[in-house]
Amino acid sequence: MDRIGYEDGTLRVEGLSVGELAGKFGTPLFIYSKKELLSRLERMKQAFSAVGPTICFAVKSLSNIHILTDLAAAGCGFDIVSGGELYRVREAGADMRSVVYAGVGKTDRELSEAIGAGVGLFNVESEEELAVLETIAQERGARVEAALRINPDIDPGTHDFISTGKKETKFGIDIDRAFAVFDAVKNSPSVHLCGIHFYLGSGGHSAEPYAEAARTGVDLVCRLRSRGHELRYLDLGGGFGNDYLSGESPAIEEYASAIVPHIKGTGLRLILEPGKSIAANSGILVGRVLFRKQGGSKTFIILDAGMNDLIRPPLYGAFHFIWPAEAAEDQIPLRMEERMDLPGLEKVDVVGPICESSDFFAKERYLPHLERGDLLAIFSAGAYGSAMSSNYNSRGLLPEVLVDGNEAVLIRRRQDYEDLLGLERLSGNNCIGKN
């Protein structure tokens, strides 16, 4: 995280301190570095430049319209999975030809709207979905391009909840059924099935499964081409590992070195759908200590942020590095580690205010001594933090701040109490079965 780090014991996001930002916008809050986001996108473009990739940022990972607008302006495409995400990328000024629509449960309305918007590629997950897409495209007098999502039965070695490329998932179809599906729509006037889509899952920390997916995909393309099918796209999805601990994952250049040789010279257009490898380490969640509490032999640090703001630790058992926004000189972390070998640390559980025992950010973590009012930063929270947050316990969604150099812009305000009731204040006749 080159642009989020400590200077003289103070945590800064680009040119501004976290203390300044918390003083202006309150806590808890999400803070993002614009330069970090755009530099990670550019680095991925450069790493795969030998095969001219189409980079489609996964909107589900970080969906704020202001950030999507910046990514679109930088020439980024988008991976979407719902009608709401379609609306967001259109509002962000996306080039719809560089939008890929994925998702296992697209409604008829969503498919129709996406066709009307000119979405570049539909990633189809089942034979029945393909038939529905064909029907709707025909009704609209359109011809769409589609890729078939196939499970290569490759395990990226990650959490079961985010491993999607094995046979025993709801996503895609088995690889041995692909030929029959392609043959069934070979002469369709409404759907051109011209690509295959692999997605192994999220969080793989080795490049080899992705290289294996590329080999398998190119082999399948060659076999389909030999049967007379025109294949133009190989979509390898995203899911590249992110450093939640320093050095935990290969650099993006290592993934590229493993994948590119299999694609080069095939005439295929490579599509990638990164999310957290661009967004995660571009943002932090900042909370303030409300209380210290002793419970038996445990010390609890209770924050004003909760699992409704960042659900990854209880949902996936995910690790997030956590450290105070102000640290003594001998307690400044140089790396994100699970156990810091620094003086004066204490073992604590970092928890939130939600009425659930699963409301925690870290258990038995060694941190500097913390008191009421101290600011604590939860790192690598740019992806699947705000995007997965909720109003559980009637807590308002948090503000989001985008830092660019020495300037910070509020890109989502904090929800207030009236916002929580807004959709529930109804007028008119909203009943059935009652006179």
Secondary structure as UniProt FT lines:
FT   TURN            2..3
FT   STRAND          4..7
FT   TURN            8..9
FT   STRAND          10..13
FT   TURN            14..15
FT   STRAND          16..17
FT   HELIX           18..25
FT   STRAND          29..33
FT   HELIX           34..47
FT   HELIX           49..51
FT   STRAND          54..58
FT   HELIX           59..61
FT   HELIX           65..73
FT   TURN            74..75
FT   STRAND          77..80
FT   HELIX           83..91
FT   TURN            92..93
FT   HELIX           96..98
FT   STRAND          99..101
FT   HELIX           108..117
FT   STRAND          121..124
FT   HELIX           127..139
FT   TURN            140..141
FT   STRAND          144..151
FT   HELIX           160..162
FT   STRAND          173..174
FT   HELIX           175..177
FT   HELIX           178..184
FT   TURN            185..187
FT   STRAND          191..197
FT   HELIX           208..226
FT   TURN            227..228
FT   STRAND          233..235
FT   TURN            246..247
FT   HELIX           252..263
FT   TURN            264..265
FT   STRAND          269..272
FT   HELIX           276..279
FT   HELIX           280..282
FT   STRAND          283..295
FT   TURN            296..297
FT   STRAND          298..303
FT   TURN            307..309
FT   HELIX           312..316
FT   STRAND          322..324
FT   HELIX           329..331
FT   TURN            343..344
FT   STRAND          345..351
FT   TURN            357..358
FT   STRAND          360..368
FT   TURN            372..373
FT   STRAND          375..378
FT   HELIX           386..388
FT   HELIX           392..394
FT   STRAND          400..404
FT   TURN            405..406
FT   STRAND          407..412
FT   HELIX           417..421
FT   HELIX           422..424
//
